[in-house]
Amino acid sequence: MWTLFLLIALSIILGIGAWFFFMWAVRSGQYEDPEGPKYRMLDDDDDHSR
């Protein structure tokens, strides 16, 4: 019976952790422009400074 409580507690902790990670990603701007990178890689820049 104690294993059931352990698994329930672990799933709740992992769920809360995933929610905090998702909220951090949203607040840091990870989902601001999902369409931009695919067009940015096709952009022909002549600036080859490295």
C-alpha positions in Angstrom: 0.0 0.0 0.0 2.9 2.3 0.7 4.1 1.9 -2.8 0.8 3.2 -4.2 1.2 6.4 -2.1 4.8 6.7 -3.2 3.9 6.5 -6.8 1.0 9.0 -6.4 3.4 11.4 -4.7 6.0 11.0 -7.3 3.6 11.6 -10.1 2.3 14.7 -8.5 5.8 16.0 -7.9 6.8 15.3 -11.5 3.6 16.9 -12.8 4.2 20.1 -10.8 7.8 20.1 -12.0 6.8 19.8 -15.6 4.3 22.6 -15.2 6.9 24.9 -13.6 9.3 24.1 -16.5 6.6 24.9 -19.0 5.8 28.2 -17.3 9.5 29.1 -17.2 9.8 28.4 -21.0 6.7 30.5 -21.7 8.0 33.4 -19.6 11.5 33.3 -21.1 10.0 33.7 -24.6 10.6 30.2 -26.0 7.2 30.2 -27.7 7.3 33.8 -29.0 7.8 33.2 -32.7 7.6 29.5 -33.7 7.5 30.4 -37.5 10.6 32.6 -37.5 13.4 30.0 -37.4 12.3 28.1 -40.5 12.3 31.4 -42.5 15.5 32.6 -40.9 17.4 29.6 -42.2 16.3 30.3 -45.7 17.3 34.0 -45.5 20.3 34.6 -47.8 22.7 36.8 -45.8 25.9 38.0 -47.3 27.3 38.7 -43.8 29.7 35.8 -43.1 31.4 37.2 -40.1 32.5 34.6 -37.7 
